[in-house]
Amino acid sequence: MQPVVLSRTPQPGQPGQPGQPRRKRPGRGFTLIEMLVTLAILGVLAMMTLPLAQVSLQHTREQDLRRALRDIRDAIDAYKKASDEGRIPKEAGSNGYPKSIEVLAEGVLDQRSPVRAKLYFLRRVPRDPMSGDETLPPASSWGKRSYTSEAEAPQEGDDVYDVYSRSEVVGLNGVPYRKW
């Protein structure tokens, strides 16, 4: 019996020998089916994240709306308080609320100040983030309710008692922005 010798050198006529072309091994790379399945999975994941991105954007705009409403309403209340304290001149028959939203940012003379300083209630009038018309001035983007107007049917009047969004869209909480 002769011993078996294992050689690591390629035998003549086998691939790998100089002068012989190398054959590709099966299993390298991706097949067309694998690529299509991968693209389909990525498409499904992208379709799932799109609604989440839209909800996130709407949530951000709702936070901006809440902040703007709070700022304007706080400024209206501060104006009314200053009017009741006699720091702002009140016309006869006036209820002490500002005549416009712009007055809150423009400022009014402080009647009690010896140097006639101005009282400012807002740095600037914020824009309604739910307003679709970017050409309107910020103060005109809001709906305004006068003191004599009903809460359920707000209407403008001689003063600004409250502000609201004019948008008819319903928020994530199920309440129309107009009712916030």
JOHUCOR-V753085 format. One record per run of one state. SS is the DSSP state (hx for helix, st for strand, lp for the rest). FROM is the first residue (numbers start at 1). LEN is the number of residues. Records with the same first field share a line. If there is no record, write none. Layout:
BEGIN
SS = FROM-LEN + FROM-LEN
END
This chain:
BEGIN
lp = 1-31 + 85-17 + 107-1 + 110-8 + 120-18 + 146-16 + 166-4 + 171-5 + 180-1
hx = 32-53 + 102-5 + 138-4 + 177-3
st = 108-2 + 118-2 + 142-4 + 162-4 + 170-1 + 176-1
END
